Amino acid sequence: MLKVIMSIPVNVDMHFFTSINIGLLNNIKKKKLKCKFFKPISQIEKYNINYTYDILNKYQLNIESINSLKINDFNLLHNKTEYNNIIEKIIEEYFKNINDTEIVFIEGIIPFYLEQTIFKLNCDIANIFNAKIIFVASKFSKNETLEKTKLIINNFFKEKLCNLTKNNTFFFIKEKFINNNPFFYTINMFKNIFLKKNTLHYNLLPLSTNNCVFIPWLTNFVFGINLKIICKYLNCNIPKNFKYKNIKYIIFLNQQIFIDKFFFIESLIIISIEDTENLKKIYKMLSKKFFFKAILFTNCIQKNFDLIIKKIFKIMKDNDMYILYTKNNFYQINLKLQNIYTNNFPINDSKLILNIINYINLYIPSQFFNKKSKNYKYYLSPFLFKYNLINKASKLDKTILLPEGNELRILQAASICSQKKIAKCILLGKIKEVTNIAKMNNINLKNIDIIEPNSIRNNYIEQLMYIRKNKLLNKNNAIKLLQDNMFLATMMLKNNEVDGIVSGANTTTANTIRPALQIIKTLPEYSIISSIFIMLLHENILIYGDCAINPNPNYKQLSEIAIQSANTSKLFDLIPKIAMISYATGNSSKGIEVEKVYKATKLVQNKLPNLIIDGPLQYDAAVIKKIGKYKAPKSLVAGKANIIIFPDLNTGNTTYKAVQRTSKIISIGPILQGIQKPINDLSRGSSIEDIIYTIAVTVIQSQYTRK
């Protein structure tokens, strides 16, 4: 089974994050596991953020890489449609490259800015692929590290934006200031993710340091940085006959401090040429043979040096130390050096890369990648569900009719569906009106047909009279009915001129269903049409039925709704586990409504003994594993349900709207069931995204319609 691992940065710089990932990848390689590296986005605007990929290629670590996306504009991440397009491309690239591998290692994106947006994107990607997560985090002190990380992740999960499973890992580093110099001091590795799963979101438990592995990590220079790289970065002079020298510490001298001889040995000292007091201290230390590798003088506008500086120069030259100078002031240099590796990584420094790999490997537990931790087979992320929906629909070449051709959301959705080849869309409406709306809103209607309703209404008068002959429909009444675009659209579907209809953005559900019942009719095995909503929750997918059509179904009708919902779920590769909802679980309470649910459940079980169904179940017992085990320990559905059948419309409609609006999720539907040809309704509050996915569902349903 393929294992997906993802590293996600939390308030950490590029140097450390890349270092951890290189070490982890090399550890996977040493264990002879087949691995592919995936950086979903390698560049955002001018920022190259794929140094790990560059290192893998340059040093031939023999780990294959999956192609990355490049984003030209940060603002695309704030546009919902563009964001979804980016996600779809990431999923597509992933699935093209997962054959013949055991591990996919996904490296998260470092947020140069837009921290919350990038963090959401990283966690969405982890959610999509059900990845085991390694959080990599840093801050200035141990307590601040833990609190900052807890705050970031807690805030994220309160918004219920992604699903993170247990047994993930935290890598923490603690920064410590010594003599005004920042040092990355420790990494704390947490074997267990400190998350607790709740019904609709995840809470971060208090972080503890009891089970930590400590790794000494002195700022970006723990392995040494080539002094020449620093000179080029600061745009200061490069001495003649310059030899390779590594700097481990940078010491800024701007106050009264005590400096241990240990720190001087591998250091670059930075001091203002105007700081007379500290220059005297430097001279005294050099006189006592406290040597260092180089000194950088700031504020060097002119080179008329004082006597004390000339004495310093002489001692340094005699002892093979480099003298550097810059016009920039002390604080400009200080600020610039804080970010020397934030946006860059020294991939050409082979010695540094080798040191990093060996050093990180020392602290990765020997069993870290040995356990065959399988992703849950039953888990299908909402993003993957949407991707599969679009992918299936785009292969079917179906035509969907949209009767509300002058509705802005419909036009926008139709345009996207056409571009993605989800469906061939036909709009009913006045051509001039529709095209004007499109132009005003910059909507591309290429490959979308617009049909003037008045030009075709008369084509269906006689046929409608024949269909409704039992109701003695006369010509005048037929003409009146066909003035309604939904009746007209339904007649077109009846004649197989289109493959399906999506309507309801501006009208009631009754307006969509009435023509369907009168013209298309129910399937012969059913007595009713029912509906479902596909609820794309942040951690999983649920199907709710019936939330739109049948006000108070009897037990036979309720059993039909359950069977119809099970059949619909199979169109989307879901294995139905049906919970028949009531205010009681099992025989914990009695009443007419509980009895209705019980009888409906038994009827389904008798008709379809292989279908997994149980009821009556309370909602919490149906969807929450712990509660399900407690209330219905012998149930095959409790805590695992993916289809929720409500006892009546009042309960179902209220619940679906409450979940949809408070959780801010996508709800596809209502999807009509039990009808001979696919006609689907839209909530009047539908978003463009809701409409797109409803069109895709209609396309998929149209494969199985009866001519």
C-alpha positions as CSV (number, residue, x, y, z in Angstrom):
1,M,0.0,0.0,0.0
2,L,1.3,3.4,-1.0
3,K,2.4,5.6,2.0
4,V,2.2,9.3,1.7
5,I,4.3,11.5,4.0
6,M,4.2,15.3,4.0
7,S,6.4,17.8,5.7
8,I,4.7,21.1,6.6
9,P,6.6,24.2,7.8
10,V,5.3,26.2,10.7
11,N,7.2,29.4,11.3
12,V,10.5,28.0,10.1
13,D,13.1,29.2,7.6
14,M,14.0,27.7,4.3
15,H,17.5,26.5,5.4
16,F,16.3,24.4,8.3
17,F,13.2,23.1,6.5
18,T,15.2,22.1,3.5
19,S,17.8,20.5,5.7
20,I,15.2,18.4,7.5
21,N,13.7,17.2,4.2
22,I,17.1,16.3,2.7
23,G,17.9,14.3,5.8
24,L,14.6,12.5,5.8
25,L,14.8,11.7,2.1
26,N,18.3,10.3,2.4
27,N,17.1,8.2,5.3
28,I,14.4,6.7,3.1
29,K,16.9,6.0,0.4
30,K,19.2,4.2,2.9
31,K,16.4,1.9,3.8
32,K,16.1,1.0,0.1
33,L,12.4,2.1,-0.1
34,K,11.1,3.2,-3.5
35,C,10.3,6.9,-3.0
36,K,9.2,9.8,-5.2
37,F,9.6,13.4,-4.1
38,F,6.8,15.8,-4.8
39,K,7.0,19.6,-4.3
40,P,3.4,20.6,-5.4
41,I,4.4,24.2,-6.1
42,S,8.0,25.0,-7.0
43,Q,7.7,28.7,-7.6
44,I,5.4,31.5,-6.6
45,E,6.0,34.7,-8.5
46,K,9.7,35.3,-8.3
47,Y,10.4,33.0,-5.4
48,N,12.0,29.6,-6.2
49,I,10.9,27.3,-3.3
50,N,12.2,23.9,-4.5
51,Y,15.8,23.7,-3.3
52,T,15.3,20.1,-2.2
53,Y,14.5,19.2,-5.8
54,D,17.7,21.0,-6.9
55,I,19.8,19.2,-4.3
56,L,18.3,15.8,-5.2
57,N,19.3,16.3,-8.8
58,K,22.7,17.9,-8.2
59,Y,23.9,15.2,-5.8
60,Q,22.2,12.3,-7.5
61,L,20.4,10.9,-4.5
62,N,18.4,8.7,-6.9
63,I,15.0,9.8,-5.8
64,E,12.7,10.5,-8.6
65,S,10.8,13.8,-8.6
66,I,7.3,14.6,-9.6
67,N,6.8,17.7,-11.7
68,S,5.8,20.9,-9.8
69,L,3.5,23.8,-10.6
70,K,4.6,27.4,-11.0
71,I,2.2,30.2,-9.9
72,N,2.8,33.6,-11.5
73,D,0.5,35.5,-9.1
74,F,0.0,35.2,-5.4
75,N,-3.6,36.5,-5.8
76,L,-4.6,33.3,-7.5
77,L,-4.5,31.6,-4.1
78,H,-7.2,34.0,-2.9
79,N,-9.5,33.3,-5.8
80,K,-11.7,30.3,-5.0
81,T,-12.0,29.1,-8.6
82,E,-8.3,29.5,-9.3
83,Y,-7.4,27.9,-6.0
84,N,-9.5,24.8,-7.0
85,N,-7.8,24.8,-10.4
86,I,-4.4,24.7,-8.7
87,I,-5.6,21.8,-6.4
88,E,-6.9,19.9,-9.4
89,K,-3.6,20.2,-11.3
90,I,-1.7,19.0,-8.2
91,I,-3.9,16.0,-7.9
92,E,-3.6,15.3,-11.6
93,E,0.2,15.4,-11.5
94,Y,0.3,13.2,-8.4
95,F,-1.8,10.5,-10.0
96,K,0.3,10.5,-13.1
97,N,3.4,9.6,-11.1
98,I,2.5,7.2,-8.3
99,N,3.1,3.9,-10.0
100,D,6.0,1.7,-9.0
101,T,6.7,3.4,-5.7
102,E,6.2,2.7,-2.0
103,I,6.5,6.2,-0.5
104,V,5.5,9.6,-1.9
105,F,7.3,12.3,0.1
106,I,5.5,15.7,-0.3
107,E,7.4,18.8,0.8
108,G,5.1,21.6,1.9
109,I,5.5,25.2,0.8
110,I,7.4,27.8,2.8
111,P,5.2,30.9,3.3
112,F,7.3,34.0,2.4
113,Y,4.2,35.9,3.1
114,L,0.4,35.1,3.1
115,E,1.2,32.7,6.0
116,Q,-2.3,31.6,6.7
117,T,-3.1,31.0,3.0
118,I,0.0,28.9,2.4
119,F,-0.6,27.0,5.6
120,K,-4.2,26.2,4.5
121,L,-2.8,25.1,1.1
122,N,-0.3,22.8,2.7
123,C,-2.9,21.2,5.0
124,D,-5.4,20.9,2.2
125,I,-2.8,19.0,0.2
126,A,-2.1,16.7,3.2
127,N,-5.8,16.2,3.6
128,I,-6.3,15.3,-0.1
129,F,-3.8,12.5,0.0
130,N,-4.5,11.4,3.6
131,A,-0.8,12.0,4.3
132,K,1.1,11.3,7.5
133,I,2.4,14.7,8.5
134,I,5.7,16.0,9.8
135,F,5.3,19.5,11.2
136,V,8.6,21.5,11.1
137,A,8.5,24.5,13.4
138,S,10.8,27.0,15.1
139,K,10.7,30.1,17.4
140,F,12.9,32.0,19.8
141,S,12.4,29.9,22.9
142,K,11.1,26.5,23.8
143,N,7.9,27.7,25.4
144,E,7.3,30.2,22.6
145,T,7.9,27.4,20.0
146,L,5.3,25.2,21.5
147,E,2.7,27.9,22.1
148,K,3.2,29.5,18.7
149,T,2.8,26.1,16.9
150,K,-0.2,25.2,19.1
151,L,-1.8,28.6,18.3
152,I,-1.3,28.3,14.6
153,I,-2.6,24.8,14.3
154,N,-5.4,25.3,16.8
155,N,-6.6,28.4,14.8
156,F,-6.5,26.4,11.7
157,F,-8.5,23.4,13.0
158,K,-11.1,25.7,14.6
159,E,-11.9,26.7,11.0
160,K,-12.2,22.9,10.2
161,L,-10.1,23.2,7.0
162,C,-8.4,19.8,6.8
163,N,-8.2,16.3,8.1
164,L,-5.1,15.2,9.9
165,T,-4.9,11.6,11.1
166,K,-3.1,10.4,14.2
167,N,0.5,9.2,14.5
168,N,2.0,12.2,12.8
169,T,5.3,13.8,13.9
170,F,6.4,17.2,15.1
171,F,10.0,18.5,14.6
172,F,10.6,21.6,16.6
173,I,13.7,23.8,16.8
174,K,14.3,26.3,19.6
175,E,16.2,29.5,18.8
176,K,18.3,31.0,21.6
177,F,20.1,34.4,21.6
178,I,23.7,34.4,22.8
179,N,25.5,37.7,22.8
180,N,23.0,39.1,20.3
181,N,23.5,36.2,18.0
182,P,20.5,33.9,17.1
183,F,21.2,30.2,17.4
184,F,18.9,27.3,16.4
185,Y,19.4,25.3,19.5
186,T,17.3,22.1,19.6
187,I,14.9,20.0,17.7
188,N,12.1,18.3,19.7
189,M,10.7,15.3,18.0
190,F,7.2,14.3,19.0
191,K,6.2,10.7,18.0
192,N,2.5,11.3,18.3
193,I,0.5,14.1,16.8
194,F,-1.1,16.1,19.6
195,L,-4.5,16.2,18.0
196,K,-7.8,14.9,19.2
197,K,-10.5,14.1,16.7
198,N,-13.9,15.6,17.4
199,T,-17.1,15.3,15.3
200,L,-16.5,18.3,13.1
201,H,-13.1,19.5,13.9
202,Y,-9.8,18.8,15.6
203,N,-8.4,20.3,18.7
204,L,-4.7,20.5,19.5
205,L,-3.9,19.0,22.9
206,P,-1.4,20.7,25.2
207,L,2.1,20.0,23.9
208,S,4.5,18.3,26.1
209,T,8.4,18.0,26.0
210,N,8.6,14.7,27.9
211,N,9.4,12.6,24.9
212,C,11.9,14.8,23.0
213,V,15.1,14.0,21.1
214,F,17.5,17.0,21.4
215,I,19.7,18.0,18.5
216,P,22.2,20.8,18.9
217,W,21.4,23.2,16.0
218,L,23.4,26.4,16.0
219,T,21.9,29.0,13.6
220,N,22.1,28.5,9.8
221,F,25.9,28.2,10.3
222,V,26.0,24.9,12.3
223,F,27.9,23.2,9.5
224,G,29.7,26.3,8.3
225,I,29.1,28.7,5.5
226,N,31.6,29.6,2.9
227,L,32.8,33.1,3.7
228,K,32.8,33.9,0.0
229,I,29.1,33.3,-0.1
230,I,28.6,35.8,2.7
231,C,30.8,38.4,0.9
232,K,28.7,38.1,-2.3
233,Y,25.5,38.2,-0.4
234,L,26.5,41.4,1.4
235,N,28.1,42.9,-1.7
236,C,31.4,43.6,0.2
237,N,35.0,43.2,-0.9
238,I,36.5,39.8,-1.6
239,P,40.2,39.7,-0.5
240,K,42.9,38.7,-2.9
241,N,44.2,35.1,-2.8
242,F,40.9,34.2,-1.1
243,K,40.9,30.6,0.2
244,Y,37.9,28.5,1.2
245,K,37.0,29.4,4.8
246,N,33.9,28.3,6.6
247,I,32.1,30.5,9.2
248,K,30.1,28.9,11.9
249,Y,29.2,32.0,14.0
250,I,28.5,35.6,13.2
251,I,29.0,37.9,16.1
252,F,27.7,41.5,16.0
253,L,29.6,43.8,18.4
254,N,27.5,46.7,19.3
255,Q,27.3,46.6,23.1
256,Q,29.3,45.5,26.2
257,I,29.4,41.8,26.1
258,F,31.5,38.9,27.1
259,I,32.6,36.6,24.3
260,D,33.9,33.1,25.0
261,K,37.1,32.2,23.1
262,F,35.2,29.2,21.7
263,F,32.9,31.4,19.7
264,F,35.8,33.5,18.3
265,I,37.6,30.6,16.6
266,E,35.0,29.9,13.9
267,S,33.5,33.4,13.7
268,L,33.0,36.4,11.5
269,I,33.0,39.5,13.7
270,I,30.9,42.5,12.5
271,I,31.6,45.9,13.9
272,S,31.1,49.5,13.0
273,I,34.3,51.3,12.2
274,E,32.9,54.2,14.3
275,D,32.5,52.0,17.4
276,T,35.7,53.0,19.2
277,E,35.0,51.2,22.5
278,N,34.4,47.8,20.9
279,L,37.4,48.3,18.5
280,K,39.6,48.6,21.6
281,K,38.2,45.4,23.0
282,I,38.8,43.6,19.7
283,Y,42.4,44.8,19.8
284,K,42.9,43.6,23.3
285,M,41.5,40.2,22.5
286,L,43.6,39.8,19.4
287,S,46.7,40.8,21.4
288,K,45.9,37.9,23.8
289,K,45.6,35.6,20.8
290,F,41.9,35.3,20.8
291,F,41.7,34.9,17.0
292,F,38.8,34.6,14.6
293,K,38.4,34.0,10.9
294,A,37.4,37.4,9.6
295,I,36.2,40.8,10.5
296,L,33.7,43.0,8.6
297,F,33.8,46.7,9.2
298,T,30.6,48.6,8.5
299,N,30.1,52.3,7.8
300,C,33.3,52.4,5.7
301,I,32.5,55.5,3.6
302,Q,36.2,56.5,3.5
303,K,39.3,54.5,4.3
304,N,41.2,56.9,6.6
305,F,41.6,54.4,9.4
306,D,42.4,55.3,13.0
307,L,45.6,53.9,14.6
308,I,43.7,51.3,16.6
309,I,42.2,49.9,13.3
310,K,45.6,49.8,11.7
311,K,46.9,47.8,14.6
312,I,44.0,45.4,14.3
313,F,44.7,45.0,10.5
314,K,48.4,44.1,11.2
315,I,47.6,41.4,13.7
316,M,44.9,39.9,11.4
317,K,47.2,39.8,8.4
318,D,50.0,38.2,10.4
319,N,47.6,35.5,11.5
320,D,45.9,34.7,8.2
321,M,42.5,36.4,9.0
322,Y,40.4,38.2,6.4
323,I,39.5,41.9,6.5
324,L,36.2,42.9,4.9
325,Y,34.5,46.2,4.7
326,T,31.2,47.7,3.5
327,K,29.6,51.1,3.1
328,N,26.4,49.8,4.6
329,N,25.7,50.6,8.3
330,F,25.8,48.1,11.1
331,Y,22.1,47.7,11.4
332,Q,21.5,47.2,7.7
333,I,24.1,44.4,7.7
334,N,22.5,42.9,10.8
335,L,19.0,42.9,9.2
336,K,20.3,41.5,5.9
337,L,22.2,38.6,7.5
338,Q,19.1,37.5,9.4
339,N,17.7,36.4,6.0
340,I,20.8,35.0,4.3
341,Y,19.2,31.6,3.9
342,T,15.5,32.4,4.3
343,N,15.0,32.6,0.6
344,N,18.1,30.9,-0.6
345,F,19.9,27.6,0.0
346,P,23.7,27.0,-0.7
347,I,23.1,24.0,-3.1
348,N,26.6,24.4,-4.5
349,D,28.3,23.9,-1.2
350,S,28.8,20.1,-1.4
351,K,30.5,19.8,1.9
352,L,27.6,21.6,3.6
353,I,25.1,19.3,1.9
354,L,26.9,16.2,3.0
355,N,27.3,17.5,6.5
356,I,23.5,18.2,6.7
357,I,22.6,14.8,5.4
358,N,24.8,13.0,7.9
359,Y,23.9,15.2,10.8
360,I,20.1,14.9,10.4
361,N,20.4,11.2,10.0
362,L,22.0,10.9,13.4
363,Y,18.8,11.9,15.0
364,I,16.1,10.2,12.9
365,P,14.9,7.2,15.0
366,S,16.0,3.9,13.3
367,Q,12.4,2.7,13.0
368,F,11.0,6.0,11.7
369,F,10.3,4.8,8.2
370,N,10.2,1.0,8.9
371,K,6.6,0.7,10.0
372,K,4.2,-0.2,7.2
373,S,1.7,2.5,8.2
374,K,-1.1,2.2,5.6
375,N,-3.4,4.9,4.6
376,Y,-7.0,4.1,5.5
377,K,-8.6,2.4,2.5
378,Y,-12.1,3.8,3.3
379,Y,-10.9,7.4,3.4
380,L,-11.8,9.6,0.4
381,S,-11.0,13.2,0.9
382,P,-13.5,15.8,-0.4
383,F,-10.9,17.2,-2.8
384,L,-10.3,13.8,-4.3
385,F,-14.1,13.2,-4.5
386,K,-14.4,16.5,-6.5
387,Y,-11.5,15.6,-8.7
388,N,-12.9,12.2,-9.5
389,L,-16.3,13.7,-10.2
390,I,-14.8,16.1,-12.7
391,N,-12.5,13.5,-14.2
392,K,-15.4,11.0,-14.7
393,A,-17.7,13.6,-16.2
394,S,-15.1,15.0,-18.6
395,K,-14.7,11.6,-20.2
396,L,-18.4,11.1,-21.1
397,D,-19.1,13.9,-23.6
398,K,-22.7,14.6,-22.4
399,T,-24.9,17.7,-23.0
400,I,-26.6,19.4,-20.1
401,L,-29.4,21.9,-20.5
402,L,-29.6,25.0,-18.2
403,P,-33.0,26.6,-18.4
404,E,-32.0,29.7,-16.4
405,G,-29.7,31.0,-19.1
406,N,-29.8,34.7,-17.9
407,E,-28.7,33.8,-14.3
408,L,-25.1,35.1,-13.7
409,R,-24.0,32.1,-11.6
410,I,-25.3,29.7,-14.2
411,L,-23.3,31.5,-16.9
412,Q,-20.2,31.4,-14.9
413,A,-20.6,27.7,-14.1
414,A,-21.4,26.9,-17.7
415,S,-18.2,28.7,-18.9
416,I,-16.1,26.7,-16.4
417,C,-17.7,23.4,-17.4
418,S,-17.1,24.1,-21.0
419,Q,-13.4,25.0,-20.4
420,K,-12.9,21.9,-18.3
421,K,-14.9,19.8,-20.8
422,I,-17.2,18.6,-17.9
423,A,-20.2,18.9,-20.2
424,K,-21.5,20.6,-23.3
425,C,-23.8,23.2,-21.9
426,I,-26.9,24.6,-23.6
427,L,-28.5,27.8,-22.2
428,L,-32.1,28.7,-22.6
429,G,-32.6,32.4,-22.9
430,K,-32.7,35.4,-25.1
431,I,-29.5,35.4,-27.0
432,K,-28.9,39.2,-26.8
433,E,-29.7,39.3,-23.1
434,V,-27.4,36.3,-22.3
435,T,-24.5,37.6,-24.3
436,N,-24.7,41.1,-22.8
437,I,-24.6,39.6,-19.3
438,A,-21.6,37.5,-20.3
439,K,-19.7,40.6,-21.8
440,M,-20.5,42.7,-18.7
441,N,-19.0,40.1,-16.4
442,N,-16.1,39.0,-18.7
443,I,-17.5,35.4,-19.1
444,N,-16.3,33.3,-22.0
445,L,-19.3,31.6,-23.7
446,K,-17.2,29.8,-26.4
447,N,-18.6,26.4,-27.3
448,I,-21.8,27.1,-25.4
449,D,-25.1,27.1,-27.3
450,I,-27.8,29.6,-26.5
451,I,-31.3,28.7,-27.6
452,E,-34.1,31.2,-27.8
453,P,-37.1,29.6,-26.0
454,N,-39.7,31.3,-28.2
455,S,-38.2,29.8,-31.3
456,I,-38.8,26.2,-30.2
457,R,-41.8,26.3,-27.9
458,N,-44.4,25.4,-30.6
459,N,-42.4,22.2,-31.5
460,Y,-43.6,20.4,-28.3
461,I,-47.3,21.4,-28.1
462,E,-48.8,18.3,-29.6
463,Q,-46.4,16.0,-27.8
464,L,-47.1,17.5,-24.4
465,M,-50.9,17.2,-25.1
466,Y,-50.3,13.5,-25.9
467,I,-48.2,12.9,-22.8
468,R,-50.8,14.6,-20.6
469,K,-53.9,13.2,-22.4
470,N,-55.0,11.4,-19.2
471,K,-55.3,14.9,-17.6
472,L,-57.2,16.2,-20.7
473,L,-54.6,18.8,-21.4
474,N,-55.8,21.1,-24.2
475,K,-53.7,23.2,-26.6
476,N,-54.1,26.5,-24.8
477,N,-53.0,25.0,-21.5
478,A,-50.1,23.2,-23.2
479,I,-49.0,26.5,-24.7
480,K,-49.2,28.1,-21.2
481,L,-47.1,25.3,-19.6
482,L,-44.4,25.6,-22.3
483,Q,-44.0,29.3,-21.5
484,D,-42.2,27.9,-18.4
485,N,-38.6,27.2,-19.4
486,M,-38.5,24.2,-17.1
487,F,-41.4,22.5,-18.9
488,L,-39.8,23.4,-22.2
489,A,-36.4,21.9,-21.0
490,T,-38.1,18.8,-19.7
491,M,-39.7,18.2,-23.1
492,M,-36.2,18.5,-24.8
493,L,-34.9,15.9,-22.3
494,K,-37.9,13.7,-23.0
495,N,-36.9,13.7,-26.7
496,N,-33.2,12.9,-25.9
497,E,-32.1,16.3,-27.3
498,V,-30.0,16.7,-24.2
499,D,-28.7,14.3,-21.6
500,G,-29.8,16.0,-18.4
501,I,-31.1,19.2,-16.8
502,V,-29.8,21.4,-14.0
503,S,-32.2,24.1,-12.7
504,G,-33.4,25.9,-9.6
505,A,-30.9,28.8,-9.0
506,N,-33.9,31.2,-9.2
507,T,-36.9,28.9,-8.7
508,T,-38.3,26.5,-6.1
509,T,-37.7,22.8,-5.9
510,A,-41.3,22.3,-6.8
511,N,-40.9,24.2,-10.0
512,T,-38.1,21.7,-11.0
513,I,-39.8,18.6,-9.9
514,R,-43.4,19.2,-11.2
515,P,-42.4,18.9,-14.9
516,A,-40.2,15.9,-14.1
517,L,-43.1,14.0,-12.5
518,Q,-45.6,14.9,-15.2
519,I,-43.3,14.3,-18.3
520,I,-40.3,12.1,-17.4
521,K,-41.9,10.1,-14.6
522,T,-40.5,7.8,-11.9
523,L,-38.7,4.5,-12.6
524,P,-41.2,1.6,-12.6
525,E,-39.7,0.0,-9.4
526,Y,-40.3,3.2,-7.3
527,S,-43.4,5.0,-6.2
528,I,-41.6,8.3,-5.4
529,I,-38.9,10.6,-6.5
530,S,-36.5,11.5,-3.7
531,S,-33.4,13.6,-3.3
532,I,-29.9,13.6,-1.7
533,F,-27.3,16.2,-0.9
534,I,-23.7,15.2,-1.2
535,M,-22.1,16.9,1.8
536,L,-18.4,17.5,1.2
537,L,-17.3,17.9,4.9
538,H,-13.8,18.9,5.7
539,E,-12.8,15.5,7.0
540,N,-15.1,13.2,5.0
541,I,-18.1,12.8,2.7
542,L,-21.7,12.1,3.7
543,I,-24.9,11.7,1.7
544,Y,-28.0,13.2,3.2
545,G,-31.5,12.1,2.1
546,D,-34.3,13.1,1.7
547,C,-33.8,16.9,2.4
548,A,-35.8,18.5,-0.4
549,I,-38.9,16.6,-1.6
550,N,-40.9,14.3,0.6
551,P,-42.4,16.0,3.6
552,N,-43.4,13.0,5.7
553,P,-42.7,9.7,4.0
554,N,-44.3,6.5,5.4
555,Y,-42.0,3.6,6.2
556,K,-42.3,2.1,2.6
557,Q,-41.4,5.4,1.1
558,L,-38.6,5.8,3.6
559,S,-37.2,2.4,2.5
560,E,-37.3,3.5,-1.1
561,I,-35.3,6.7,-0.2
562,A,-32.7,4.5,1.4
563,I,-32.4,2.1,-1.6
564,Q,-32.3,5.0,-4.1
565,S,-29.6,6.7,-2.1
566,A,-27.5,3.5,-1.9
567,N,-27.8,3.2,-5.7
568,T,-26.8,6.8,-6.3
569,S,-23.8,6.5,-4.0
570,K,-22.4,3.6,-6.1
571,L,-22.2,6.0,-9.1
572,F,-19.5,7.8,-7.2
573,D,-17.6,4.6,-6.0
574,L,-18.8,4.9,-2.4
575,I,-19.6,1.7,-0.5
576,P,-23.0,2.5,1.1
577,K,-23.3,2.3,4.9
578,I,-26.7,3.6,5.6
579,A,-27.9,5.0,8.9
580,M,-31.7,5.4,9.4
581,I,-31.9,8.4,11.7
582,S,-34.3,8.9,14.6
583,Y,-34.3,10.5,18.0
584,A,-33.6,7.1,19.5
585,T,-30.9,4.4,19.0
586,G,-32.1,0.8,18.8
587,N,-34.8,0.2,21.4
588,S,-33.7,3.0,23.7
589,S,-37.1,4.7,23.2
590,K,-40.5,4.1,21.7
591,G,-42.8,6.2,19.6
592,I,-44.6,6.4,16.2
593,E,-41.6,8.0,14.5
594,V,-39.1,5.5,15.9
595,E,-41.3,2.6,14.8
596,K,-41.5,4.1,11.3
597,V,-37.7,4.1,11.0
598,Y,-37.5,0.6,12.5
599,K,-40.0,-0.8,9.9
600,A,-38.3,1.0,7.0
601,T,-34.9,-0.5,8.0
602,K,-36.3,-4.0,8.3
603,L,-38.0,-3.6,4.9
604,V,-34.7,-2.7,3.2
605,Q,-32.9,-5.5,4.9
606,N,-35.5,-8.0,3.6
607,K,-35.3,-6.6,0.1
608,L,-31.5,-6.2,0.0
609,P,-29.9,-8.5,2.6
610,N,-26.3,-7.6,1.5
611,L,-26.8,-3.9,1.9
612,I,-25.2,-2.5,5.0
613,I,-28.0,-0.6,6.8
614,D,-29.0,0.0,10.4
615,G,-31.6,1.9,12.3
616,P,-33.0,3.6,14.2
617,L,-29.8,5.4,15.0
618,Q,-29.3,8.8,16.5
619,Y,-27.1,11.1,14.4
620,D,-24.1,11.1,16.8
621,A,-24.2,7.3,17.0
622,A,-24.2,7.1,13.2
623,V,-21.2,9.3,12.5
624,I,-19.0,9.3,15.7
625,K,-17.1,6.1,16.2
626,K,-16.8,6.3,20.0
627,I,-20.5,7.1,20.5
628,G,-21.5,4.5,18.0
629,K,-19.6,1.8,19.9
630,Y,-21.1,2.9,23.1
631,K,-24.8,3.2,21.9
632,A,-24.8,0.4,19.3
633,P,-21.8,-1.9,19.9
634,K,-23.1,-4.6,17.5
635,S,-23.9,-2.3,14.7
636,L,-22.0,-2.5,11.4
637,V,-23.0,1.1,10.6
638,A,-22.7,3.0,13.9
639,G,-19.8,5.4,13.8
640,K,-19.1,4.5,10.1
641,A,-22.2,5.7,8.3
642,N,-21.7,7.6,5.0
643,I,-25.4,7.7,4.0
644,I,-27.8,9.5,6.4
645,I,-31.5,8.9,5.9
646,F,-33.7,11.4,7.8
647,P,-37.2,10.4,8.9
648,D,-38.9,13.5,7.4
649,L,-38.2,16.7,5.4
650,N,-38.4,18.9,8.4
651,T,-35.5,17.1,10.1
652,G,-33.5,16.6,6.9
653,N,-33.7,20.1,5.4
654,T,-33.0,21.8,8.7
655,T,-30.0,19.6,9.4
656,Y,-28.4,19.9,5.9
657,K,-28.7,23.7,6.0
658,A,-27.3,23.9,9.5
659,V,-24.3,21.8,8.6
660,Q,-23.7,23.5,5.3
661,R,-23.8,27.0,6.5
662,T,-22.1,26.7,9.9
663,S,-19.3,24.5,8.5
664,K,-18.9,26.5,5.3
665,I,-18.8,23.4,3.1
666,I,-19.8,22.5,-0.4
667,S,-23.2,20.8,-0.6
668,I,-24.0,19.3,-4.0
669,G,-27.7,19.0,-4.7
670,P,-30.5,18.3,-4.3
671,I,-29.7,15.4,-6.6
672,L,-33.0,13.8,-7.7
673,Q,-33.3,10.0,-7.5
674,G,-35.9,7.5,-8.8
675,I,-36.5,9.4,-12.0
676,Q,-36.1,7.9,-15.5
677,K,-33.8,10.7,-16.7
678,P,-31.5,13.0,-14.7
679,I,-33.0,16.3,-13.7
680,N,-31.3,18.0,-10.8
681,D,-32.3,20.9,-8.6
682,L,-30.2,23.7,-7.2
683,S,-30.6,25.5,-4.0
684,R,-31.3,29.1,-4.5
685,G,-28.3,29.9,-2.4
686,S,-26.0,27.8,-4.6
687,S,-22.5,29.0,-5.3
688,I,-20.8,28.7,-8.7
689,E,-18.9,25.7,-7.4
690,D,-22.1,24.0,-6.2
691,I,-23.5,24.4,-9.7
692,I,-20.4,23.0,-11.4
693,Y,-20.4,19.9,-9.3
694,T,-24.2,19.4,-9.7
695,I,-23.6,19.5,-13.5
696,A,-20.9,16.9,-13.2
697,V,-23.2,14.7,-11.1
698,T,-25.9,15.0,-13.7
699,V,-23.4,14.0,-16.4
700,I,-22.5,10.9,-14.5
701,Q,-26.2,10.0,-13.8
702,S,-26.9,10.3,-17.5
703,Q,-24.9,7.2,-18.3
704,Y,-27.6,5.0,-16.7
705,T,-30.8,6.7,-17.9
706,R,-33.5,4.7,-19.6
707,K,-34.3,5.7,-23.1
